[in-house]
């Protein structure tokens, strides 16, 4: 396993959920972490304190990844503090919950907003770190947090699924374009236990969806933030020969992709 102690990681959307779990896991490996948030300042500061308690340094940075100026400023702050950026985890994401059959429920503005964060944001972050990573002796590594929606077409909305499909395609394109200095891979979680889905679906639908996914997953489980963080760490510290790959993190649920309410 590659030693990442003393390395610097930027984890977008790391105030809560998968991003927070990833930041804590990287910190436990001795990695300094940029904690990024757009709204959850208090939660981000809590994650920073938890990481610092593990003996690493942190930088808390408010930035909207859909804004290129914010992306470049965040990378510049990391470079000013540490002089290098070794790891980028593009975790920040957004959606609009809308039944796929309700075509009038999505506007062009919804698509543009979702694509701005889920697709354009990761591109801008990769572009912002590329020169620094390419100039380093060991290069750098990027992990994009996509979704099983990218390959199954199932998810919180058509726009969300389409955006994650675009993110997976972009992972392939940029892995080819930026090698050998930069490795780029993607993790594709399915249903993730936690507040984000619970708040979006409501308690009753959340529990129904969780049970449905568990019943249809060969392993009988759904993901949680910590299991997704484990998958992200695998791409960072595991075999250094891997790039342009996607890893499904859903207990095998994608092998039996039946939407809730359909048989």
KEKE-3310 file (N, C-alpha, C; in steps of 0.2 Angstrom, whole numbers, plus 5000, padded with zeros to 4 digits):
npx = (5004:5003:5012:5005:5008:5011:5007:4996:4979:4965:4948:4933:4917:4917:4912:4902:4895:4900:4912:4916:4919:4929:4939:4943:4947:4959:4966:4969:4978:4989:4989:4988:4974:4963:4948:4933:4919:4902:4891:4889:4897:4899:4899:4910:4921:4920:4924:4937:4943:4942:4951:4963:4965:4970:4983:4987:4988:4976:4966:4952:4940:4929:4920:4913:4912:4907:4911:4924:4934:4933:4938:4951:4956:4955:4964:4976:4977:4980:4992:5000:5000:5006:5014:5012:5001:4994:4984:4967:4950:4936:4922:4911:4893:4877:4859:4842:4828:4817:4805:4809:4799:4792:4793:4791:4796:4808:4819:4828:4837:4838:4845:4857:4862:4864:4873:4883:4889:4892:4898:4905:4912:4921:4929:4935:4941:4951:4958:4963:4972:4981:4993:5002:5002:5008:5020:5027:5038:5032:5020:5002:4986:4969:4952:4936:4920:4907:4893:4882:4871:4876:4879:4867:4856:4848:4842:4842:4836:4833:4842:4852:4857:4862:4872:4881:4884:4891:4902:4909:4913:4921:4931:4937:4942:4951:4960:4967:4972:4980:4989:5006:5008:4997:4985:4968:4953:4937:4924:4909:4896:4881:4865:4867:4868:4862:4861:4859:4852:4841:4835:4832:4823:4813:4808:4800:4800:4814:4818:4810:4817:4830:4828:4823:4834:4844:4837:4839:4852:4866:4875:4867:4868:4869:4878:4888:4894:4908:4911:4912:4922:4933:4934:4938:4950:4957:4959:4969:4979:4981:4986:4997:4996:4984:4972:4959:4948:4932:4924:4912:4902:4891:4887:4884:4872:4870:4870:4857:4847:4834:4822:4814:4797:4795:4794)
npy = (4994:5011:5024:5038:5048:5064:5069:5079:5082:5087:5087:5089:5095:5091:5093:5085:5068:5057:5064:5070:5058:5053:5063:5061:5048:5049:5058:5049:5042:5050:5061:5077:5088:5097:5104:5106:5116:5122:5126:5121:5126:5125:5111:5108:5114:5106:5093:5097:5099:5086:5079:5086:5081:5069:5071:5079:5092:5105:5113:5124:5127:5138:5135:5135:5123:5124:5136:5143:5152:5150:5137:5138:5147:5139:5129:5136:5141:5130:5126:5137:5135:5122:5119:5109:5098:5083:5074:5073:5073:5072:5075:5083:5086:5087:5087:5085:5079:5069:5060:5048:5047:5058:5070:5083:5088:5092:5106:5115:5124:5116:5105:5112:5117:5105:5099:5109:5107:5093:5089:5100:5105:5095:5094:5107:5107:5097:5103:5114:5109:5102:5107:5108:5095:5088:5093:5087:5075:5062:5064:5064:5060:5057:5055:5053:5055:5046:5038:5023:5026:5031:5020:5013:5021:5023:5033:5048:5057:5060:5070:5069:5056:5057:5066:5060:5049:5057:5061:5049:5046:5057:5054:5044:5050:5060:5053:5046:5058:5064:5056:5050:5056:5059:5050:5044:5040:5032:5031:5022:5024:5016:5016:5026:5026:5039:5056:5064:5057:5054:5066:5070:5061:5059:5051:5039:5035:5034:5023:5013:5013:5009:4997:4990:4991:4983:4971:4968:4967:4957:4955:4959:4972:4990:5004:5015:5031:5028:5016:5019:5029:5020:5013:5024:5027:5015:5017:5027:5023:5010:4998:5006:5006:5007:5016:5026:5018:5012:5009:4999:5002:4995:4984:4974:4978:4984:4973:4968:4978:4985:4997:5005:5001:4996:4980)
npz = (5000:4996:5004:5011:5020:5025:5012:5002:5001:4992:4996:4989:4994:5008:5020:5025:5025:5013:5009:5021:5028:5019:5021:5034:5034:5025:5033:5044:5038:5038:5030:5025:5024:5013:5018:5010:5008:5003:5010:5023:5035:5049:5050:5042:5049:5060:5055:5051:5064:5069:5060:5062:5075:5073:5070:5058:5047:5042:5030:5029:5017:5009:4995:4979:4967:4955:4951:4942:4946:4960:4961:4957:4966:4978:4976:4974:4987:4994:4988:4992:5006:5008:4997:4988:4979:4980:4979:4973:4977:4969:4976:4978:4975:4968:4966:4960:4966:4957:4950:4937:4927:4927:4916:4915:4927:4927:4922:4910:4917:4929:4924:4920:4932:4939:4931:4932:4945:4946:4934:4927:4938:4943:4932:4931:4944:4942:4931:4938:4947:4939:4933:4944:4949:4938:4938:4949:4956:4959:4953:4953:4960:4955:4961:4956:4962:4956:4952:4953:4945:4934:4925:4926:4924:4934:4948:4958:4949:4931:4926:4936:4934:4921:4922:4930:4922:4912:4920:4922:4909:4907:4916:4909:4898:4903:4910:4900:4894:4903:4909:4909:4922:4930:4938:4935:4942:4945:4958:4960:4969:4975:4982:4996:5013:5024:5029:5017:5007:5015:5018:5005:5001:5011:5026:5025:5011:5010:5019:5013:5000:5004:5010:4998:4990:4997:4997:4984:4981:4979:4990:5000:5006:5008:5003:5014:5020:5025:5019:5006:5006:5009:4997:4989:4995:4991:4977:4978:4986:4983:4969:4959:4945:4940:4930:4924:4927:4934:4949:4956:4970:4979:4984:4975:4969:4956:4948:4948:4943:4947:4947:4961:4964:4951:4943)
capx = (5000:5007:5012:5003:5009:5014:5004:4991:4973:4959:4942:4928:4911:4920:4909:4897:4894:4906:4917:4919:4922:4935:4944:4945:4951:4965:4970:4971:4984:4994:4988:4985:4968:4959:4941:4929:4911:4899:4886:4890:4903:4900:4901:4917:4925:4921:4928:4944:4946:4943:4957:4969:4966:4974:4990:4988:4986:4970:4964:4945:4939:4922:4921:4908:4916:4904:4914:4931:4938:4933:4942:4958:4958:4956:4971:4981:4978:4983:4999:5003:5001:5010:5019:5011:4994:4995:4977:4961:4944:4930:4916:4905:4888:4870:4854:4835:4824:4812:4804:4811:4793:4789:4797:4790:4798:4815:4820:4835:4841:4840:4851:4863:4864:4867:4880:4888:4893:4893:4903:4910:4916:4927:4934:4938:4946:4957:4962:4967:4978:4985:5000:5006:5003:5012:5027:5029:5041:5027:5013:4996:4980:4962:4947:4930:4914:4901:4887:4880:4867:4880:4878:4861:4851:4843:4845:4837:4833:4837:4848:4858:4860:4865:4878:4886:4887:4896:4908:4912:4916:4926:4936:4941:4945:4956:4965:4971:4975:4984:4994:5007:5009:4991:4980:4962:4948:4930:4920:4902:4892:4874:4862:4872:4865:4864:4856:4858:4846:4835:4832:4829:4817:4809:4809:4796:4803:4821:4818:4808:4822:4835:4826:4823:4841:4847:4834:4841:4859:4868:4878:4862:4870:4870:4884:4888:4900:4914:4913:4914:4929:4937:4935:4942:4957:4960:4962:4974:4985:4982:4990:4998:4996:4977:4969:4953:4944:4927:4923:4905:4902:4884:4885:4882:4865:4869:4869:4850:4845:4826:4820:4809:4791:4795:4796)
capy = (5000:5017:5028:5045:5052:5070:5071:5084:5080:5091:5083:5093:5093:5086:5095:5080:5062:5053:5069:5070:5051:5052:5067:5058:5042:5051:5060:5044:5039:5055:5065:5084:5089:5103:5103:5111:5116:5127:5129:5118:5129:5122:5104:5107:5115:5100:5088:5099:5097:5078:5077:5088:5077:5063:5073:5082:5099:5105:5120:5124:5132:5138:5136:5132:5120:5126:5142:5141:5156:5147:5131:5140:5150:5134:5125:5141:5142:5124:5127:5142:5132:5116:5119:5104:5095:5076:5070:5077:5069:5076:5072:5088:5084:5090:5084:5087:5073:5070:5053:5048:5047:5065:5073:5090:5090:5095:5111:5116:5126:5111:5102:5116:5118:5099:5098:5113:5105:5086:5088:5105:5106:5091:5096:5113:5106:5094:5108:5119:5105:5098:5109:5107:5088:5086:5095:5084:5069:5057:5066:5065:5055:5060:5050:5056:5051:5046:5034:5018:5029:5032:5015:5009:5025:5024:5038:5053:5061:5059:5074:5067:5050:5059:5070:5055:5046:5061:5061:5043:5047:5062:5051:5040:5055:5064:5048:5046:5064:5067:5051:5046:5060:5059:5044:5047:5034:5034:5026:5023:5021:5015:5019:5028:5028:5045:5062:5067:5054:5054:5073:5071:5056:5058:5045:5033:5033:5032:5017:5009:5012:5006:4990:4988:4990:4978:4965:4966:4967:4950:4955:4961:4978:4996:5008:5020:5035:5025:5011:5023:5031:5014:5012:5030:5026:5010:5020:5032:5019:5003:4997:5012:5005:5008:5023:5026:5013:5014:5004:5000:5001:4995:4977:4971:4980:4985:4967:4967:4985:4986:5003:5005:5002:4992:4973)
capz = (5000:4995:5010:5009:5025:5022:5006:5003:4998:4992:4995:4988:4998:5013:5027:5027:5021:5010:5009:5027:5029:5016:5024:5041:5032:5023:5039:5048:5035:5039:5024:5026:5020:5012:5019:5006:5008:5000:5014:5029:5038:5055:5049:5039:5055:5065:5052:5052:5070:5069:5056:5066:5081:5070:5069:5052:5046:5038:5028:5028:5012:5006:4987:4974:4962:4948:4949:4941:4951:4967:4961:4956:4972:4983:4974:4976:4995:4996:4986:4997:5013:5008:4991:4983:4980:4978:4979:4973:4977:4967:4979:4979:4970:4969:4962:4961:4966:4952:4947:4930:4922:4927:4912:4916:4933:4926:4918:4907:4922:4933:4921:4920:4939:4941:4927:4934:4950:4945:4929:4926:4944:4943:4926:4933:4949:4939:4927:4942:4950:4934:4932:4950:4949:4933:4940:4955:4954:4959:4950:4957:4958:4956:4961:4955:4965:4952:4955:4949:4941:4928:4921:4926:4923:4940:4952:4960:4943:4925:4926:4940:4931:4915:4924:4933:4916:4909:4924:4921:4902:4907:4919:4904:4893:4906:4912:4894:4892:4908:4910:4915:4928:4934:4937:4937:4942:4948:4961:4958:4974:4974:4988:5002:5019:5027:5029:5010:5004:5019:5017:4999:4999:5016:5030:5023:5005:5012:5022:5007:4995:5007:5010:4991:4987:5001:4995:4977:4981:4980:4996:5005:5010:5005:5005:5019:5019:5027:5014:5000:5008:5008:4990:4987:4997:4987:4971:4980:4989:4980:4964:4956:4938:4938:4929:4919:4929:4938:4954:4958:4977:4980:4987:4969:4967:4949:4944:4947:4943:4946:4950:4966:4961:4945:4943)
cpx = (5004:5006:5010:5004:5013:5012:4999:4985:4968:4953:4936:4921:4913:4917:4905:4898:4900:4912:4921:4922:4929:4941:4947:4949:4958:4969:4973:4977:4990:4994:4985:4979:4965:4951:4937:4922:4909:4894:4887:4896:4904:4902:4908:4922:4926:4925:4936:4947:4947:4950:4963:4970:4970:4981:4992:4986:4980:4969:4956:4944:4932:4923:4915:4912:4913:4907:4921:4936:4939:4938:4949:4960:4959:4963:4976:4982:4981:4991:5003:5005:5006:5015:5017:5004:4995:4989:4972:4955:4938:4924:4910:4900:4882:4865:4847:4831:4818:4811:4805:4805:4790:4794:4797:4793:4805:4815:4827:4839:4843:4846:4858:4866:4867:4873:4885:4892:4895:4898:4908:4914:4922:4932:4938:4943:4952:4961:4966:4973:4983:4992:5005:5007:5008:5019:5031:5032:5036:5020:5008:4991:4973:4957:4940:4924:4908:4896:4885:4874:4870:4879:4872:4855:4846:4846:4839:4833:4837:4843:4854:4861:4864:4872:4883:4889:4892:4902:4912:4916:4922:4932:4941:4945:4951:4962:4969:4975:4981:4989:5001:5008:5003:4987:4973:4957:4942:4927:4913:4898:4885:4870:4867:4868:4867:4859:4854:4852:4840:4831:4829:4823:4812:4810:4806:4799:4811:4822:4815:4814:4828:4834:4826:4830:4845:4844:4837:4848:4862:4872:4873:4863:4869:4876:4883:4894:4907:4916:4915:4921:4934:4939:4939:4949:4961:4963:4968:4980:4986:4987:4991:4998:4989:4975:4964:4948:4938:4926:4916:4905:4894:4882:4882:4875:4865:4868:4861:4846:4838:4824:4814:4802:4790:4797:4797)
cpy = (5006:5021:5035:5050:5058:5073:5076:5082:5086:5087:5088:5091:5089:5089:5089:5074:5059:5058:5069:5063:5050:5057:5064:5052:5044:5054:5055:5040:5044:5060:5072:5085:5096:5101:5108:5110:5122:5131:5127:5120:5126:5115:5103:5109:5109:5094:5090:5097:5090:5076:5080:5084:5071:5065:5077:5089:5099:5113:5120:5129:5132:5140:5132:5129:5122:5133:5141:5145:5153:5141:5133:5143:5144:5130:5130:5142:5135:5124:5132:5139:5127:5116:5113:5101:5088:5072:5075:5072:5073:5073:5077:5086:5087:5086:5087:5080:5074:5063:5054:5049:5054:5070:5081:5093:5093:5100:5112:5119:5121:5107:5106:5117:5111:5097:5102:5111:5098:5085:5093:5106:5102:5092:5102:5112:5102:5099:5112:5115:5102:5100:5107:5099:5085:5088:5092:5077:5063:5058:5066:5060:5059:5054:5054:5052:5052:5042:5028:5020:5030:5027:5011:5014:5026:5029:5043:5057:5059:5063:5072:5061:5052:5062:5065:5051:5050:5061:5055:5044:5052:5059:5047:5045:5058:5059:5047:5052:5066:5062:5053:5050:5059:5053:5047:5041:5037:5029:5027:5020:5020:5019:5020:5030:5034:5050:5064:5064:5054:5061:5073:5067:5057:5052:5039:5031:5031:5025:5011:5007:5008:4998:4986:4986:4984:4971:4963:4966:4960:4949:4957:4967:4984:4999:5013:5025:5032:5019:5014:5026:5026:5013:5018:5029:5020:5012:5024:5028:5012:5003:5004:5012:5006:5015:5022:5020:5016:5008:5005:4998:5001:4988:4972:4973:4981:4979:4965:4974:4986:4992:5002:5006:4998:4985:4970)
cpz = (5000:5001:5008:5015:5023:5016:5007:4998:4998:4991:4995:4992:5004:5020:5029:5023:5019:5010:5015:5029:5026:5019:5030:5039:5030:5029:5043:5045:5035:5033:5026:5021:5019:5013:5015:5007:5005:5005:5021:5033:5044:5055:5047:5045:5059:5062:5052:5058:5071:5066:5060:5072:5079:5069:5063:5052:5041:5035:5026:5023:5009:4999:4984:4968:4955:4946:4948:4945:4958:4967:4961:4963:4978:4982:4976:4983:4997:4994:4990:5004:5013:5002:4986:4985:4977:4976:4978:4973:4975:4970:4979:4973:4972:4965:4963:4961:4962:4949:4939:4925:4922:4923:4913:4923:4933:4921:4915:4913:4927:4930:4921:4927:4941:4938:4930:4940:4949:4939:4928:4932:4944:4938:4929:4939:4946:4935:4932:4946:4945:4933:4938:4951:4944:4934:4945:4953:4954:4956:4955:4955:4960:4957:4961:4958:4960:4955:4950:4944:4934:4923:4921:4924:4928:4945:4954:4955:4937:4924:4930:4937:4925:4917:4927:4927:4912:4913:4923:4914:4903:4911:4914:4900:4897:4909:4906:4893:4897:4911:4907:4922:4933:4933:4939:4936:4945:4952:4960:4964:4972:4979:4994:5008:5022:5026:5022:5007:5008:5019:5011:4997:5005:5020:5027:5016:5006:5014:5017:5002:4998:5008:5003:4989:4991:4998:4988:4976:4983:4987:5002:5009:5005:5007:5011:5018:5020:5021:5007:5000:5007:5001:4987:4989:4993:4981:4972:4982:4987:4974:4960:4948:4935:4936:4924:4921:4933:4943:4957:4966:4979:4982:4981:4966:4960:4945:4944:4948:4941:4950:4955:4962:4954:4946:4936)
residu = (UNK:UNK:UNK:UNK:UNK:UNK:UNK:UNK:UNK:UNK:UNK:UNK:UNK:UNK:UNK:UNK:UNK:UNK:UNK:UNK:UNK:UNK:UNK:UNK:UNK:UNK:UNK:UNK:UNK:UNK:UNK:UNK:UNK:UNK:UNK:UNK:UNK:UNK:UNK:UNK:UNK:UNK:UNK:UNK:UNK:UNK:UNK:UNK:UNK:UNK:UNK:UNK:UNK:UNK:UNK:UNK:UNK:UNK:UNK:UNK:UNK:UNK:UNK:UNK:UNK:UNK:UNK:UNK:UNK:UNK:UNK:UNK:UNK:UNK:UNK:UNK:UNK:UNK:UNK:UNK:UNK:UNK:UNK:UNK:UNK:UNK:UNK:UNK:UNK:UNK:UNK:UNK:UNK:UNK:UNK:UNK:UNK:UNK:UNK:UNK:UNK:UNK:UNK:UNK:UNK:UNK:UNK:UNK:UNK:UNK:UNK:UNK:UNK:UNK:UNK:UNK:UNK:UNK:UNK:UNK:UNK:UNK:UNK:UNK:UNK:UNK:UNK:UNK:UNK:UNK:UNK:UNK:UNK:UNK:UNK:UNK:UNK:UNK:UNK:UNK:UNK:UNK:UNK:UNK:UNK:UNK:UNK:UNK:UNK:UNK:UNK:UNK:UNK:UNK:UNK:UNK:UNK:UNK:UNK:UNK:UNK:UNK:UNK:UNK:UNK:UNK:UNK:UNK:UNK:UNK:UNK:UNK:UNK:UNK:UNK:UNK:UNK:UNK:UNK:UNK:UNK:UNK:UNK:UNK:UNK:UNK:UNK:UNK:UNK:UNK:UNK:UNK:UNK:UNK:UNK:UNK:UNK:UNK:UNK:UNK:UNK:UNK:UNK:UNK:UNK:UNK:UNK:UNK:UNK:UNK:UNK:UNK:UNK:UNK:UNK:UNK:UNK:UNK:UNK:UNK:UNK:UNK:UNK:UNK:UNK:UNK:UNK:UNK:UNK:UNK:UNK:UNK:UNK:UNK:UNK:UNK:UNK:UNK:UNK:UNK:UNK:UNK:UNK:UNK:UNK:UNK:UNK:UNK:UNK:UNK:UNK:UNK:UNK:UNK:UNK:UNK:UNK:UNK:UNK:UNK:UNK:UNK:UNK)
# end
